[in-house]
Amino acid sequence: MKLDIVVTYQPRYPKGHEKDFVPPLTGIHLAALTPARYPVRVIHQQVQPVDFDTDADLVAISFFSGFADEAYRLAGEFRARGKRVVMGGPHVTFWPDEALAHCDAVVAGEAESVWGRMLEDAAAGALQRRYQGEPSSLAELPTPRYDLLPDAFFVKRVVQATRGCPFSCSFCCVPAMNPGFRVRPVEEVLRDVAYDAFDHWWQRKIVWFWDDNLTAKRDYIKALLRAMRPLKRWWLTQASMDIAEDRELLDLMEASGCIGVFFGIETFGARSLASAHKPQNQVARYRRAIAALHKRGICVMAGFVVGFDGDTPESIVAMADGLYDIGVDVPFLSVLTPYRGTALYEQLEREDRLLPCPTSQFYNGYNVAFEPALMRADELLAAHRALWRRAFSPGQVARRLARAARTLRPGALMMATAMNGFYGLKRLRGNAPTVISEEGFDDCLDAGALGLFMDSTLPPDDRRIHPDRATAGSASTS
Ligand code: SF4
């Protein structure tokens, strides 16, 4: 039995990505879990065409909620050609019946505990409709199949050392999707970190940890970092801001080659932070926490989410200056999205604030799927785009890079430059996140009210929201 694993992707920018940085881990991890008797290919739709005329007997499709419609389209094409299709991922975990209407079988939850059985059933012609994976030990997981990755990805060595997160932010499905907090044996993580059959020096050098909160268990992460030191890698991960209080950990991060940490800062407002259920973030400590990382030359990437109940259009646009002031090197700016499996979804459903969205792209992190508390949905969307344009304006990018050149170590500076360049180039090309076209959003995007959000420091030709909107029609069908 031949297997194709398709990792679904749907562009979120009208002109796509100028460069594809890093692949998700799922496809090459599932390929590594696949017994050798089943030949396997991994297709990343982000950088490769999907081969509908494949000779595979079984097609496994992985996706998250924002790409659900595209995944269902792919499944329909494969099934029309007589292929059996199995689906998995976070969306399938929380919407299994919806997915089952489009495929032959679903794998809900974490796949490891059922992947082998599902493949055997498929090979025997006895595929079941549902496989419910259970959280299991992370010991003895194989090295991901890096050899199956296409060359288009800049970084290839993606690793997961831990799974889960001890926190429970209202908008995050990690606690429900990956309950508990589990770690892989240090020596097995080291084996993956030491893998170096890559073509380019930076691919041998960089380790991208896809963990949700790598530093949550301090004894574990310190042991891992001590063991990683001799490998002289450059590594990046996500962590929570409380690491800034742990000087020993920060020193070990520096010594083991950390070049970047992603903090989920999310917001500046106390009410919004409370709405996010994020007590581990203290607004008054943001600046000090980031300075502690900068002192060691580490780049601080930070995620900001707009649309919490305390947010207003003005507070959202003002975040562009706030994130520079606290020291962020690379911002990631998204719209609050009520994924099923989260406390946020339950709250908004209870309050009858979920919008009827015509496509799953409203759940891609760049569009609005609910009624905000202090503004209309279209105002939230416009405020997000105005923030995005301001934060990635040439002036803001130049300011961040000038500071990065003074504070960051070489690998961190390289990463900060590449990522600011990535977004700055999008901004220059007018390649802002696609607005999904729907009646009702158009008013705001045309309205004089947008004057409120325009960046008066930009040349007149640049003071436009309309180009973002103009992409909507074409992109909504892309
Ligand atoms: S800290 Fe991050 S991974 Fe953990 S629950 Fe919050 S958003 Fe999710």
Residues whose N, C-alpha, C, O or C-beta is under 5 A from the ligand:
A	BS01	SF4	C165 F167 S168 C169 C172 V174 D212 G264
